[in-house]
Amino acid sequence: CKQLYGDHAEFDGMKSCRCVKGFTADINGTCIEGGTAVCIAQFGPHADFDGNTNCMCKKGYIPDVNGTCLKGDDAACQAQFGEHANYNKENNTCVCNIGSVPDTNGTCVPASNDLCQEWFGPNTAFDGQNSCVCKKGFVYADGECFKGTNKMCASIIAGSRFDGQNSCKCRKGYEIDEARGMCIKKTKTDAGGAPVTLPNQGTVTITVVEAKHLPKMDKHTKCDPFAIITLGNSTKKTKVQKKTYKPEWGETFVLTYNETDSAPSDIEVELWDEDAAGQKEFIGRVEIALADLVTEEMVGWQDLQKGDGSLVKGYDKNISAVHLQVQFTEGLPTIPWWEPILAEKPDWVLYTARACTAIWLLYGFIIFFVFKPKPVEEEAAGEDKKEKPE
């Protein structure tokens, strides 16, 4: 951007270059120091600098085709945009009259369904005001209206879903990143609008309840799915459920992080398919921001996403999802000393430990009752009987 537009240009983070605050572009596009005098020199005596990066016309004035600010009225708008244009004082701009729409040159022309369909295809209609819109059940992309489906929306905005009307929308807690064309997690803020700060120590309790509409991963058999849960350096794994598209786990895990680790920003749940050779194949993932869990517990179905952010489609053409219960608490839990020892052991080790504990308890009770000493009172009574004369 600096090579093209000078030392005071920068990349806007999306698709273009812009001038840094306090500078504006001259007629060649080079970023120069902004000010009223600079704007007047370029766009006439009725131009002003907005204090940011742009020259703008003063209220009551509009730019002509060359950018020069001239007095705003219906005549000026009609001279530029045709007889169906008028001046909007409130927004200080030219608009088309109700019942007309701008063509590709900006000229306002009488609108109709036929005109809209000529421009944007048969799935378009005139909204009765000033726009051509897609009919209900269709979405707009690349200058045309297409039948609205989750698959279509995912191809337009990765991770989005069709809302049943005319739009592709991200699920709750996500927003559209225009630069990348995909849904990303919203930044959680507190009541004052500042980002939520995570504590130095935290505990996440997560229950992987079940999943549904999983895709067909193997040619001749159903899925053998299992889940891997990751929080920073902590990882847990569920059992493998054999040959099912709707596995049920009901397994609960506790994952933690502390001040010696860099605080993770989210917890990740990945679903994998285990094949006959013992290898695993990625199905999809769910990422949950810890900042979203600070204020409230999360319970419900979460759509699975592929690595590129698009939604995973199941064997039955429905969107794959996993049912989770996730809760965040500040600090570390109190863990019995034996739990870490048994946590990663096979089930038979746990069962054996429990059985041995039960046997020792039973043995202790038997010893106690068999060899229980006689009461002192009974011994004293027995001695009195022996001393009594006949």
C-alpha positions in Angstrom: 0.0 0.0 0.0 2.9 2.4 0.8 4.5 1.6 -2.6 1.2 2.5 -4.4 -0.1 5.4 -2.3 2.7 6.8 -0.2 4.1 6.5 3.3 0.8 7.4 4.9 -1.2 4.5 3.3 -2.1 1.2 5.1 -3.9 -2.0 4.3 -7.5 -2.0 5.7 -7.3 -5.7 6.6 -9.9 -6.7 4.0 -9.4 -6.0 0.3 -8.0 -2.5 -0.2 -5.6 0.2 0.9 -6.6 3.3 2.8 -5.0 6.4 4.2 -4.1 6.5 7.9 -6.2 8.7 10.1 -5.6 12.4 9.5 -4.6 11.9 5.9 -6.7 11.9 2.7 -6.1 10.9 -0.9 -5.4 13.5 -3.6 -6.6 13.2 -7.2 -3.8 10.7 -7.9 -4.7 8.6 -4.9 -1.6 9.5 -2.9 -2.2 10.0 0.8 -1.5 13.5 1.9 -2.2 15.4 5.1 -5.9 16.1 5.4 -7.5 19.4 6.1 -10.2 21.8 4.9 -7.9 23.7 2.6 -6.8 20.4 0.9 -10.4 19.4 0.4 -11.5 22.8 -0.9 -8.6 22.7 -3.4 -9.8 19.3 -4.8 -13.6 19.5 -4.5 -14.6 23.2 -4.4 -15.5 25.8 -1.6 -18.3 23.7 -0.2 -16.0 20.7 0.7 -14.7 20.0 4.2 -12.4 17.4 5.9 -14.2 14.9 8.2 -11.2 14.7 10.6 -10.6 11.1 9.7 -9.6 10.2 6.1 -12.2 11.7 3.8 -13.2 14.9 2.1 -16.9 15.4 2.2 -19.5 18.0 1.0 -21.0 20.2 3.6 -24.6 19.7 4.6 -26.9 20.8 1.8 -24.4 20.1 -0.9 -23.7 17.0 -3.0 -20.8 15.8 -5.2 -21.2 15.9 -9.0 -19.8 13.3 -11.3 -16.3 14.8 -10.9 -16.6 15.0 -7.1 -17.1 18.8 -6.9 -19.6 19.9 -4.3 -22.6 21.7 -5.5 -25.9 22.8 -4.0 -28.2 19.8 -3.4 -31.7 19.9 -4.8 -34.0 17.9 -7.0 -32.7 19.6 -10.2 -29.1 18.7 -9.4 -30.0 15.1 -8.6 -32.1 14.8 -11.8 -29.2 16.2 -13.9 -27.0 13.4 -12.7 -29.4 10.4 -12.2 -32.4 11.1 -14.4 -35.9 12.5 -14.0 -36.9 9.8 -11.4 -34.3 11.0 -8.9 -34.8 13.4 -6.0 -32.7 15.1 -3.3 -33.0 13.6 0.2 -32.2 16.4 2.7 -32.0 14.1 5.7 -29.3 11.9 4.3 -27.8 14.7 2.1 -27.8 12.5 -1.0 -29.6 11.7 -4.2 -32.1 8.8 -4.2 -34.5 7.2 -6.7 -38.2 8.0 -6.4 -40.4 5.2 -4.9 -41.2 2.9 -7.8 -37.8 3.3 -9.5 -34.4 1.6 -9.1 -30.9 2.6 -10.2 -29.5 0.8 -13.3 -25.8 -0.1 -13.7 -25.0 3.5 -14.5 -26.8 4.8 -11.5 -29.7 6.3 -13.5 -33.1 5.9 -11.9 -35.5 4.0 -14.1 -39.1 2.8 -13.5 -39.0 -0.6 -11.8 -41.1 -3.7 -12.3 -40.8 -7.5 -11.7 -39.9 -8.0 -15.3 -37.1 -5.5 -15.2 -35.7 -7.0 -12.0 -35.9 -10.5 -13.5 -34.1 -9.2 -16.7 -31.3 -7.9 -14.6 -30.9 -10.6 -11.9 -32.7 -13.7 -13.1 -36.2 -15.3 -12.8 -36.0 -15.6 -9.0 -36.0 -11.8 -8.5 -38.9 -9.5 -7.7 -39.4 -5.7 -7.3 -40.0 -4.8 -3.6 -42.4 -2.0 -4.4 -40.0 0.7 -3.1 -36.5 1.1 -4.6 -34.9 -2.3 -4.8 -34.8 -5.6 -6.7 -34.8 -8.4 -4.2 -34.7 -12.2 -4.2 -38.0 -14.0 -3.8 -38.6 -15.7 -0.5 -36.5 -18.9 -0.3 -33.7 -17.5 -2.5 -30.4 -15.9 -1.7 -28.3 -13.4 -3.6 -24.8 -14.2 -4.8 -22.7 -13.1 -7.8 -25.4 -10.9 -9.3 -28.1 -13.6 -9.3 -30.6 -15.2 -6.9 -30.1 -18.9 -6.1 -32.4 -21.3 -4.2 -31.6 -20.9 -0.5 -30.1 -24.0 1.2 -27.6 -24.6 3.9 -25.2 -25.9 1.2 -25.6 -22.8 -0.9 -25.1 -20.5 2.1 -22.0 -22.5 3.1 -20.5 -21.9 -0.4 -21.2 -18.2 -0.1 -20.2 -17.7 3.6 -18.4 -20.6 5.1 -20.1 -21.8 8.3 -23.4 -19.9 7.6 -26.9 -21.4 7.4 -30.0 -20.4 5.4 -32.5 -18.6 7.6 -35.5 -19.8 5.6 -36.2 -16.3 4.2 -33.6 -14.6 2.0 -30.4 -14.5 4.0 -27.4 -16.6 5.0 -26.7 -16.1 8.7 -24.1 -17.3 11.2 -25.3 -19.3 14.2 -25.6 -17.7 17.6 -22.3 -16.4 19.0 -20.7 -16.0 15.5 -20.5 -13.1 13.1 -19.5 -12.7 9.4 -15.9 -11.9 8.6 -16.3 -10.1 5.3 -12.6 -10.3 4.5 -12.5 -14.1 4.7 -16.1 -14.8 3.8 -16.7 -17.0 6.7 -18.4 -17.1 10.2 -16.1 -16.4 13.1 -16.7 -16.3 16.9 -17.8 -13.0 18.3 -15.5 -11.4 20.8 -17.2 -11.6 24.2 -17.3 -8.2 26.1 -18.4 -7.2 29.5 -21.1 -4.7 30.4 -18.7 -1.8 29.7 -17.9 -3.1 26.2 -14.4 -4.3 27.1 -13.2 -7.8 26.1 -13.7 -10.4 28.9 -10.4 -11.3 30.6 -10.0 -14.9 31.6 -8.7 -15.8 35.0 -5.2 -17.3 35.4 -6.7 -20.6 36.5 -9.8 -22.3 35.2 -11.7 -25.5 35.1 -14.0 -26.7 32.3 -16.5 -29.5 32.9 -17.8 -30.9 29.7 -20.3 -33.7 29.0 -20.3 -35.1 25.5 -23.9 -36.4 25.4 -24.5 -37.6 21.9 -24.2 -36.8 18.2 -26.5 -37.0 15.2 -26.5 -37.0 11.4 -22.9 -38.0 11.1 -21.5 -38.6 7.6 -20.7 -41.9 6.0 -17.0 -42.3 6.3 -16.5 -45.9 5.2 -17.7 -47.4 2.0 -19.3 -50.5 3.4 -20.0 -49.7 7.1 -21.3 -46.9 9.3 -19.2 -44.6 11.4 -17.2 -45.7 14.4 -17.1 -42.3 16.0 -15.3 -40.9 19.1 -14.6 -37.4 20.4 -11.4 -35.7 21.4 -11.7 -32.7 23.8 -8.8 -30.3 23.9 -8.2 -27.4 26.3 -4.7 -25.9 26.0 -2.4 -28.8 26.9 -5.1 -31.0 28.4 -6.8 -33.6 26.2 -9.5 -36.2 26.8 -11.0 -38.9 24.7 -14.4 -40.6 24.7 -15.0 -44.3 24.0 -15.5 -45.4 20.4 -19.1 -46.1 19.5 -19.3 -48.9 16.8 -21.2 -48.6 13.6 -23.6 -45.8 14.2 -24.6 -42.4 12.8 -26.1 -41.3 16.1 -23.6 -42.2 18.9 -24.5 -41.8 22.5 -21.7 -41.2 25.0 -22.9 -39.4 28.1 -19.3 -39.1 29.3 -18.1 -36.2 31.5 -14.6 -34.8 31.6 -12.8 -32.2 33.7 -10.1 -30.2 32.0 -8.0 -27.4 33.6 -5.3 -24.8 32.9 -3.2 -22.8 35.3 -0.9 -19.7 35.5 2.0 -21.8 34.2 0.3 -22.3 30.9 -0.8 -19.6 28.5 -4.6 -19.2 29.0 -6.4 -20.9 26.1 -9.0 -18.9 24.3 -11.4 -21.8 23.6 -12.1 -25.5 24.1 -12.2 -27.7 21.1 -14.3 -30.8 20.5 -13.3 -32.9 17.5 -15.2 -36.0 16.2 -13.2 -38.7 14.5 -14.0 -42.0 12.8 -11.9 -45.1 13.7 -11.4 -47.4 10.7 -10.7 -51.1 10.7 -6.9 -50.6 10.7 -7.1 -48.5 13.9 -6.5 -45.3 12.1 -8.6 -42.2 12.5 -10.3 -40.0 10.0 -11.5 -36.4 10.8 -15.2 -35.8 10.8 -15.6 -32.2 12.2 -15.1 -29.9 15.1 -16.8 -27.5 17.4 -14.9 -24.6 19.0 -16.3 -22.9 22.0 -14.8 -19.6 23.3 -14.1 -19.7 27.0 -15.2 -16.1 27.2 -18.7 -17.2 26.2 -18.7 -19.7 29.2 -17.6 -17.2 31.8 -21.1 -15.7 32.3 -23.3 -18.7 31.4 -23.3 -22.5 31.0 -23.6 -23.8 27.4 -26.1 -26.6 26.8 -27.4 -27.8 23.5 -26.6 -29.0 19.9 -23.6 -27.5 18.2 -23.1 -27.9 14.4 -19.9 -29.6 13.3 -17.6 -27.6 11.0 -14.9 -28.8 8.6 -11.4 -27.4 8.6 -12.4 -24.6 6.2 -15.3 -23.5 8.4 -18.1 -25.0 6.2 -20.7 -27.2 7.9 -20.5 -31.0 7.8 -23.3 -32.8 6.0 -24.4 -36.1 7.3 -25.3 -39.4 5.5 -29.0 -38.2 5.4 -28.1 -34.7 4.0 -28.7 -33.0 7.3 -26.1 -31.0 9.1 -24.0 -33.0 11.6 -24.2 -31.9 15.2 -23.0 -32.9 18.7 -24.9 -32.3 21.9 -22.7 -30.8 24.6 -23.0 -29.5 28.2 -20.1 -27.2 29.1 -19.5 -25.2 32.3 -16.5 -23.0 33.2 -15.4 -22.2 36.8 -12.6 -20.1 38.0 -9.8 -21.9 39.8 -8.7 -25.5 40.0 -10.7 -28.4 41.4 -9.7 -30.4 44.5 -8.8 -33.8 43.0 -8.3 -37.0 45.2 -4.7 -38.3 45.1 -5.8 -41.6 43.5 -7.8 -40.1 40.6 -4.9 -39.1 38.4 -3.4 -42.6 38.9 -6.6 -44.3 37.7 -7.8 -41.6 35.2 -5.9 -43.0 32.2 -6.0 -46.7 33.1 -8.2 -49.3 31.4 -11.6 -50.1 32.8 -10.5 -53.5 34.2 -7.9 -51.7 36.4 -10.6 -49.5 37.9 -12.9 -52.5 38.4 -10.1 -54.5 40.0 -9.2 -51.7 42.4 -12.9 -51.4 43.4 -13.2 -55.2 43.9 -10.0 -55.3 46.1 -11.3 -52.4 48.2 -14.6 -54.2 48.7 -12.9 -57.4 49.7 -10.6 -55.7 52.2 -13.6 -53.9 53.7 -15.6 -57.2 54.0 -12.5 -58.9 55.5 -12.2 -56.1 58.1 -15.9 -56.5 59.1 -15.5 -60.3 59.5 -12.3 -59.9 61.7 -14.0 -57.3 63.8 -17.1 -59.3 64.6 -15.4 -62.7 65.0 -12.6 -61.6 67.3 -14.7 -58.9 69.0 -13.6 -58.9 72.8 -16.2 -59.6 75.4 -17.7 -56.7 77.4 -16.2 -56.0 80.8 -19.6 -56.3 82.6 -20.0 -59.9 81.4 -16.6 -60.9 82.6 -17.2 -59.4 86.1 -20.6 -61.2 86.4 -18.9 -64.5 85.5 -16.3 -64.1 88.3 -19.0 -63.4 90.9 -20.7 -66.6 90.1 -17.5 -68.6 90.5 -16.9 -67.1 94.0 -20.5 -67.8 95.4 -20.4 -70.8 97.9 -22.7 -73.8 97.3 
